[in-house]
């Protein structure tokens, strides 16, 4: 009888476990981004667990940049990212028709 009562709590524990997992994953990705020095290219854009409200951009050195959908238009595949360590600001460089990278904008991930 006691085991049947315990199974009632399983969906609740599972729900909170999933929430805690994704929140901690997001926290550690943002912390890793903040601490990292970057000079790399964005090579992949993928949807994440948010159901289309944000996108993950993967860089060549495995750093994940998560932007909400409205901000995702500023970053495209092939863009160059330059960032100092321990900063939320990063510079975006876009390639022109000659293949040279030109400064596009500075983006602050913390304020968005």
N, C-alpha and C positions, 0 to 999 in steps of 0.2 A: 504494500500500500504506500509506503514512504517513497519508493522509487517512482511510482506514478505521479506523485506530487512534485517530485524534483524535475521531471520532464516538462512540467508546465513552465518552469523558469528557463529552459533551454533557449527558446526563441529570443527571450529578452537578453540573455547573456550573449548570444550570438550577435544580436543587433548592436549592442554596445561594444562588443569586441571588434566588429567591422568598423564602426565609427572611430574607435581609438586607434586602430591600425592605420587608417587613411589619414587621420589627423597627425599622427606621429610621423608617418612617411613624408607628408607635406612639410612638417616642421624641419626634419633633418635635411630635406632637399634645399629648403630656403637657407638654412644655416650653412650648408656646404657651399651654396652659391655665394653667400655673403663673404665667407672666408677665402674663397678662391680668387686667384689672379687669372684672368682670361685674355687670350689672344687667339681666337678660334673662329670656326665657321659653323653656322647652323646647317645641319644636314638632314634633319627629320622633324616633321610636325605631326603630332598625333593627338587624338582626343584622349581625354583622361576620364576618371571615374565621375566627374562632375556632370556628365550627361550633355555635353556641348556648351556649357557655360564658360569653359576655359580650355586652353590647349597647352600641351607640353611641347617645348622646342628642345631638341637634343643637340648638343654640340659634339664636336669630334672628340673632346676629352671627357665625355660622359657627364657633363653638367646639364641639369634640367632647368629650363627657364619656363615657368608657368605664367601665362598671361590670360586675362579674362578676354572673352570674345570681342568686345569692343576695342581692346588694345591690340588684338592679334594682327591687325592690318599693318602695324608698324614694322613687324618682323616677318621676313620671308626666308624661304630656303635659299642658301647661298650667301646670306648676309654675313658680314664679319662682325664679331663682337670683341670689344676691348674693354677690360675692366681691371681696376686696381684691387688688391686684396683688402678685405675688411671695409667694403663699400657696397651700397645698394645701387649706385649709379653705374651705368655701362653705356659705352658709345656704340652706335650702330653705323656701320659703313656699308653702303650698297655699291654693287658693281655697275659701272656704266657700259656703254656699247663697246668701248675699247678694251674692257676687261680690267680696268683700273678701279680700285675701290675709292669711293668718295664719301666724306663724312656726311651723314644724314641727320642724326639727332642724338642727344643724350637722354636716356630714359632712366627714371628712378623707380625701381621695382617696389620699394617699400611704400611709396605714396600711392600706389595703384592697387 
